[in-house]
Each structure stands twice: as structure tokens, then as C-alpha cells.
Amino acid sequence: MVAPIRVAVTGAAGQIGYASIFRIASGEVFGPNQPVILHLVEVPPVLKALDGVHMELDDCAFPTLAGVVKADSDHLEDGFRDCNWVLCVGSIPRKAGMERGDLIRVNGPIFTSTGRAIAAAAAPDVRVVVVGNPCNTNCLIAMKNAPGVPSDRFYAMTMLDQNRAASQLAQKAGVAVGAVSNVAIWGNHSATQYPDFYHAKINGRPASEVITDSAWLQGDFISTVQKRGAAVIAARGASSAASAANAMLDTVKGIIRPTAAGSCFSAAVCSDGSYGIEAGLITGFPLVSDGQRVSIVQGQTHNEFAQSKIDITINELREERECVKDLLG
């Protein structure tokens, strides 16, 4: 019999958490033969709603759901006990008129306690995906407050940006989104991110050969992807939920499943100095996985336009780090 894995989700009763946990419980993410014990974590005022979520999980009767543990955010060690995965969704959501940077000082302190609890209670093989914004810097805070947990266990989500970029390229080219591959997101999950279209492919061809409108690629394409989160808020009055949940689960799948030959996926990881990006920053790179270990794709070259965009977003990450230097352990 396969031993269950334990997956913690913070903010489990919120919109992103709610859109994620049933898919995890169903076996979609870790496979139909892998039992999962869900650890659902919420702030104390929301625990009654979390009871309702638990009831719904019971009522789904998922064969792969081996158990449910509930904990409040005042007892994070209980919530993360022996967890193999910690999916950090819970945070103050971005509202209309707010940039992600506005959330730094609001959400940053949440991730000091998160990192400490992960170090104290999670399983030795724990892997962490941070979704709560600003996710790169929140991931950095958690990592710096989790002594003993290797830095390569921490990921911040840029897959949502990858999915947004792939969708825009597909629509412009008039193809199905599945025809688009190798879209890498460099830097910060913010309005400075650089969605790299130069290395993207459409039906195996360079995207810039299929889409010859270079003004669109260098202009509207990038700005649409960068500002998509704000556009969603303006349209629905709340931040992205279903698409963010989907991207979080895509990130986990990207980590645990071997990457197709010649392809890559996007997440922000602790820089090892690749491409001259300062070591220690949590920054978006093109990645590949062998199913066990994730590596940064090496050997890509960037023209002056692309490098200037990467420099802008890396500088923003440095600025964010400076804003939270007192929280970095």
C-alpha cells in the first residue's frame, strides 16, 4: 500500500484554497494511486467556514483522500506537522487600486511565522509553493526564516503569468493554447515581470516567426500579461482565484513530473547566480524537472531589449528585499 503524502494549504477556505483542495483530493495532482492527507489551515474567524469545506470534502468521497487535518493560523506547527508540501495561499488579498508592492509590509510578517513553522514541524522532504502576494518576496521571507530547510525547496508562483502569456500568444496567432510552449517568466510576479516571447514556441517554431508583429510583442503583449491581475480585479471586483489555483497546481505538477524534452516551465526559485542574477533572490527562471530535482535552464541568450526588461524586474526584487530586510531572519 502506498503511504499517504501530507499537503498543507493555508487560506484553505478562501477562494484560491477552495478552488484547489478538491482537485488535490481527487488525485489530479499527485496521481490516482497516491493517497493524500490534506492539512487545512485558516485564520480563527474562518474556522466555521473551514468546517463546511471539510464536510464537502467528505461528501465528495474521493478514494485518494486519506484524511483531513484542520488547524488555525495561531498554531501553524500543528497545521504543518509532517507535511511533504506546504502551499502558502493565505494572505491579505490585493484589492482594486493596489499594486502588489503595497502588500509587502502587510503580508510579509505572515511569512516569518510560516517559515519558522515549516522548519520546526514539516517533513524532511518538504517543498513549499508561495502564492500569497507579493509571492517572490514572501517566499524569500519564509525561506530566510526556515533554518535547516534547503533553499531549493522553495518556489514562488509565476505559472499564472506563464499561462496568461501563453493564452495571449495563442489568441494572437490564432492557434490552440496547447500549441504554445517554452514561455518563461523572468523576475518578479508583478507588473515588472518579463514574459520571454523570444524563446517561446508556437507549434515548434519561434513565436516571433509565427507572430511577426514585433511592436505588439514588445508592447501590448508584455503589458497585457504584466497588468492582467489588475484587469481581473477591475472586471470582477476581486483578485484572480480560479486561475491562480490552477496555476498553483500546474506549478506542483511541473515540479513532480519530468519536463518534456525541449520544453520548460516557469516558477520563481532561489537564484544560484545563473544569468548574472544575484544569488539568493527568489526570481522567475525557465526550469526543467526530472521528476525529482528542478534545475534552471542554462545557455539562453538575451538581446538588449530582453536584458533591459530582466534588469528592471530584478531591480524591483532588490527593492522589495530592502523593504523587508528586518523580516529576513
Stockholm file with secondary structure:
# STOCKHOLM 1.0

chainA/1-329         MVAPIRVAVTGAAGQIGYASIFRIASGEVFGPNQPVILHLVEVPPVLKALDGVHMELDDCAFPTLAGVVKADSDHLEDGFRDCNWVLCVGSIPRKAGMERGDLIRVNGPIFTSTGRAIAAAAAPDVRVVVVGNPCNTNCLIAMKNAPGVPSDRFYAMTMLDQNRAASQLAQKAGVAVGAVSNVAIWGNHSATQYPDFYHAKINGRPASEVITDSAWLQGDFISTVQKRGAAVIAARGASSAASAANAMLDTVKGIIRPTAAGSCFSAAVCSDGSYGIEAGLITGFPLVSDGQRVSIVQGQTHNEFAQSKIDITINELREERECVKDLLG
#=GR chainA/1-329 SS CCCCEEEEEETTTSHHHHHHHHHHHTTTTTCTTCCEEEEEEECGGGHHHHHHHHHHHHHHTCTTEEEEEEEEGGGHHHHHTTCSEEEECCSCCCCTTCCGGGGHHHHHHHHHHHHHHHHHHSCTTCEEEECSSSHHHHHHHHHHTCTTSCGGGEEECCHHHHHHHHHHHHHHHTSCGGGEECCEEEBCSSTTCEEECSSCEETTEEHHHHCCCHHHIIIIIHHHHHTHHHHHHHHHSSCCCHHHHHHHHHHHHHHHSCCCTTCCEEEEEECCSGGGCCTTCEEEEEEEECSSCEEECCCCCCCHHHHHHHHHHHHHHHHHHHHTGGGCC
#=GC SS_cons         CCCCEEEEEETTTSHHHHHHHHHHHTTTTTCTTCCEEEEEEECGGGHHHHHHHHHHHHHHTCTTEEEEEEEEGGGHHHHHTTCSEEEECCSCCCCTTCCGGGGHHHHHHHHHHHHHHHHHHSCTTCEEEECSSSHHHHHHHHHHTCTTSCGGGEEECCHHHHHHHHHHHHHHHTSCGGGEECCEEEBCSSTTCEEECSSCEETTEEHHHHCCCHHHIIIIIHHHHHTHHHHHHHHHSSCCCHHHHHHHHHHHHHHHSCCCTTCCEEEEEECCSGGGCCTTCEEEEEEEECSSCEEECCCCCCCHHHHHHHHHHHHHHHHHHHHTGGGCC
//
